[in-house]
Amino acid sequence: MSRLVFSLLAITGIIGTLACNAATAAVKIPDPAVDAPLASAKGQQTMVVAGGCFWGIQAVFQHVKGVKKATSGYAGGQANTAHYEMVSTGRTGHAESVQVIFDPSRITYGQLLKVFFSVAHDPTELNRQGPDTGTQYRSAIFYSDPDQQRIAKAYIDQLNQAGVFPVPIVTQVVPLTAFYPAEDYHQDYATQHPDQPYIVINDLPKVANLRKEFPNLYVGK
C-alpha cells in the first residue's frame, strides 16, 4: 500500500484506528550488554539503519541527544537505482534508510540501537513495517566497521535470548557499501508535514514514545 493511498484511507477512517493502535506500541528493552564506551572527547560517527518508511526513522533520531544530523536515503543497492520511484518497486535491493551522524562522547552506538529497536520500528516484521510492504521496508543495520557489526549482532542475540519480543528479530546486519541521500522533498518530512495523516498515524507516535520511554535522551527541536 502506498503512503498516499494509506493517507486517503486514513482520512475516511477505514484503517485509522487499526494503524494507530499498531503505531503507538513501544517495547521496553534492556541496555545492550555489549557496547562501545562513551568517547572521552567530542567527535563524529555514523550509523545507518533501515526500518520501514524513512520519514519516521528520521523523525525519531532528530530528537535524540547527541545526534548531529539524520538524513533519509537509500542503502543496499546501486547508485543508479537510488531514486524513490525505482526503490518503491522493491526490485533495486535498496532499503529506505536513515544515516545518523552522532557525537560518541554524548551517546553510544548501542544506545542508538536501543532506540531503534524500542520505539523507531518493529524489528520482528519481515519486509514490511505497518502499512508499508516490500523489501524496501525491511529492517536492517548497515554496519561500517567490525565494532558496529559486533555490537549489533550481540544486541540482537541478547534481545532474542531474553525473549523481549514474542517472535525472533528479523533485522539484517549487513555491511554498508554506500548511502545515498533521498530526494530533498523527503528530508525532514515529518517535521514539515505534521498534519499529514500518514505522519499523524504512523510517525508522531514514535516520537511521542521516544519522549516517554527515553526522557534522558529526548531533545526538542
Residue pairs with C-beta under 8 A, 6 or more apart in sequence:
1 131
1 132
1 133
2 88
3 53
3 131
3 132
3 198
6 15
6 19
6 131
6 132
6 197
6 198
6 201
7 196
7 197
7 198
9 15
9 16
10 16
10 19
10 197
10 198
10 200
10 201
11 197
15 131
16 197
16 201
19 130
19 131
19 201
19 202
20 201
20 205
22 130
23 130
23 201
23 202
23 203
23 205
23 206
24 205
24 208
24 209
25 122
26 118
26 119
26 209
26 212
26 213
27 117
27 118
27 119
27 164
27 165
28 118
28 213
29 114
29 117
29 118
29 159
29 164
30 158
30 159
30 162
30 164
31 110
31 111
31 114
32 110
32 111
32 113
32 114
32 151
32 154
32 155
32 158
33 154
33 155
33 158
34 110
34 150
34 151
34 154
34 155
34 158
35 108
35 109
35 110
35 111
35 151
36 104
36 108
36 109
36 110
36 147
36 151
37 108
38 104
38 105
38 106
38 107
38 108
39 103
39 104
39 105
40 105
41 105
42 103
42 105
42 106
43 103
43 104
43 105
44 68
44 101
44 102
44 103
44 104
45 101
45 102
45 103
45 104
45 109
46 99
46 100
46 101
46 102
46 144
47 99
47 100
47 102
47 109
47 112
47 144
47 148
48 75
48 97
48 98
48 99
48 100
48 141
48 142
48 144
48 176
48 179
49 57
49 97
49 98
49 100
49 113
49 116
49 120
49 140
49 141
49 142
50 57
50 75
50 76
50 95
50 96
50 97
50 98
50 137
50 138
50 139
50 140
50 141
50 142
51 57
51 116
51 120
51 121
51 122
51 123
51 129
51 139
51 140
51 171
52 96
52 121
52 125
52 128
52 129
52 130
52 132
52 137
52 139
53 96
53 129
53 130
53 132
53 137
53 198
53 202
53 203
54 72
54 73
54 96
54 97
54 98
54 182
54 186
55 72
55 186
55 189
55 190
55 198
55 199
55 203
56 120
56 121
56 190
56 199
56 202
56 203
56 206
57 70
57 72
57 97
57 98
57 116
57 120
57 121
58 70
58 71
58 72
58 98
58 187
58 188
58 189
58 190
59 189
59 190
59 191
59 203
59 204
59 206
59 207
60 115
60 119
60 120
60 206
60 207
60 210
61 67
61 70
61 98
61 100
61 112
61 115
61 120
62 70
62 188
62 191
62 221
63 207
63 210
63 211
63 218
63 219
63 220
63 221
64 102
64 107
64 112
64 115
64 210
64 214
64 217
64 218
64 219
65 106
65 107
65 216
65 217
65 218
65 219
66 102
66 103
66 104
66 105
66 106
66 107
66 217
67 100
67 101
67 102
67 103
67 107
67 112
68 101
68 102
68 103
69 99
69 100
69 101
70 98
70 99
70 100
70 101
71 98
71 99
71 101
71 181
71 182
71 187
72 96
72 97
72 98
72 181
72 182
72 186
72 187
72 189
73 82
73 97
73 98
73 99
73 179
73 180
73 181
73 182
74 82
74 87
74 92
74 94
74 95
74 96
74 97
74 179
74 180
74 182
75 94
75 95
75 97
75 140
75 142
75 176
75 177
75 178
75 179
75 180
76 93
76 94
76 95
76 97
76 140
76 142
76 174
76 177
77 87
77 92
77 93
77 94
78 92
78 93
79 178
79 180
81 87
81 92
81 93
81 94
82 92
82 94
82 180
83 183
84 182
84 183
84 186
86 92
87 94
87 96
87 136
88 134
88 136
90 134
90 135
90 136
92 136
93 135
94 136
94 180
95 135
95 136
95 137
95 138
95 140
96 136
96 137
96 182
97 140
97 142
97 179
99 179
99 181
100 112
102 112
107 217
109 147
109 148
109 151
110 151
110 155
111 217
113 141
113 151
113 152
113 155
114 155
115 210
115 214
115 217
116 123
116 141
117 123
117 155
117 159
117 169
117 171
118 209
118 213
118 214
119 206
119 209
119 210
119 213
119 214
120 206
120 210
121 129
121 139
121 206
122 129
122 130
122 139
123 139
123 156
123 165
123 169
123 170
123 171
124 165
124 166
124 167
124 168
124 169
124 170
125 139
125 170
126 138
126 139
126 170
127 133
127 134
127 135
127 137
127 138
128 134
128 137
129 137
129 139
130 202
131 202
138 170
138 172
139 169
139 170
139 171
139 172
140 171
140 172
140 173
140 174
141 148
141 152
141 171
141 172
141 173
141 174
142 174
142 175
142 176
142 179
143 149
143 152
143 173
143 174
143 175
143 176
144 175
144 176
149 173
149 175
152 173
153 173
156 169
156 171
156 173
159 165
159 169
160 168
160 169
181 187
189 199
190 199
190 203
190 204
190 207
191 221
193 199
194 200
194 204
210 217
210 218
211 218
